[in-house]
Each structure stands twice: as structure tokens, then as C-alpha cells.
């Protein structure tokens, strides 16, 4: 269901956050999205991480969800809020 992390964020992000951290956080985000999607009755198609300047994330009408890398390293209560 989710894309490989190297396909969902720009290479410049790797200079800021190590790939292993992004991989683990992307899996945790994916798990949270699937848990909340059951509660909300929606079906996201992909979950990814990338660098945004001023957004926490984006959800397309096709069900693609992309989160800012900063939310991926935020505390759980902040991630749940977003």
C-alpha cells in the first residue's frame, strides 16, 4: 500500500533526516493512517513523507496522503492531531 520511502521524499531530505529514521517514522505514520481510516470510513491509497515549506501534509482526492517530514518526527499527540 505505501510507496518506498526513497520515492516519497526528495533526496535533500536524506541530508536532514537519516533514511532509517524516515523508514521507521513512515511505517508508524502508515499504521496511524490505517487505524484512523477505519474510524473515519475512508480508504487512503498511499502514505508518504516529503518536505513541505508551510504544510503539515496533503491529501489528494485519489487518496494519496503525504506528510511533512517534520510531522514524522513530532510527538505522537501532535501526529494524532494532524
C-alpha positions as CSV (number, residue, x, y, z in Angstrom):
1,X,0.0,0.0,0.0
2,X,2.7,2.5,0.8
3,X,5.5,3.6,-1.6
4,X,9.1,3.0,-0.8
5,X,10.5,5.9,1.2
6,X,13.1,6.8,-1.4
7,X,10.2,7.5,-3.8
8,X,8.1,9.7,-1.5
9,X,10.6,12.3,-0.4
10,X,13.3,14.4,-2.1
11,X,16.9,13.3,-1.8
12,X,17.7,16.6,0.1
13,X,15.5,15.3,2.9
14,X,18.1,12.5,3.4
15,X,20.6,15.1,4.3
16,X,18.4,16.3,7.2
17,X,16.9,13.0,8.5
18,X,18.7,9.7,8.1
19,X,16.9,7.1,5.9
20,X,16.4,4.7,8.8
21,X,14.6,7.3,10.8
22,X,12.3,8.2,7.8
23,X,11.7,4.5,7.2
24,X,10.6,3.8,10.8
25,X,8.5,7.0,11.0
26,X,6.8,6.4,7.6
27,X,5.8,2.9,8.9
28,X,4.4,4.5,12.1
29,X,2.5,7.1,10.0
30,X,1.1,4.4,7.8
31,X,-0.1,2.4,10.8
32,X,-1.8,5.5,12.3
33,X,-3.4,6.4,9.0
34,X,-4.9,3.0,8.6
35,X,-6.1,2.9,12.2
36,X,-7.8,6.3,11.8
37,X,-9.1,5.5,8.3
38,X,-11.2,2.7,9.8
39,X,-12.7,5.1,12.3
40,X,-13.4,7.7,9.7
41,X,-14.6,5.2,7.0
42,X,-12.0,6.3,4.3
43,X,-9.5,4.4,2.3
44,X,-6.2,6.1,1.6
45,X,-4.2,4.6,-1.2
46,X,-0.6,5.7,-0.3
47,X,1.1,7.3,2.6
48,X,4.4,9.1,2.1
49,X,6.8,11.7,3.6
50,X,8.2,14.7,1.8
51,X,9.4,18.2,2.5
52,X,6.8,21.0,2.6
53,X,7.5,24.6,3.3
54,X,4.3,25.5,5.1
55,X,2.0,22.5,5.3
56,X,1.7,19.6,7.7
57,X,0.7,17.4,4.8
58,X,-1.6,16.9,1.9
59,X,-4.4,14.5,0.9
60,X,-5.4,14.2,-2.7
61,X,-8.9,13.2,-4.0
62,X,-7.3,10.0,-5.1
63,X,-6.5,9.1,-1.5
64,X,-2.8,9.8,-1.6
65,X,-1.6,11.2,1.7
66,X,1.8,12.9,2.1
67,X,3.0,14.2,5.4
68,X,5.7,16.8,6.1
69,X,8.9,15.1,7.3
70,X,8.7,17.4,10.4
71,X,5.4,15.7,11.5
72,X,7.1,12.4,11.1
73,X,9.5,13.3,13.9
74,X,6.9,15.1,16.1
75,X,5.5,13.6,19.3
76,X,2.6,11.2,19.0
77,X,-0.1,13.6,20.3
78,X,0.9,16.1,17.5
79,X,0.8,13.4,14.8
80,X,-2.7,12.3,16.0
81,X,-3.9,15.9,15.9
82,X,-2.8,16.4,12.3
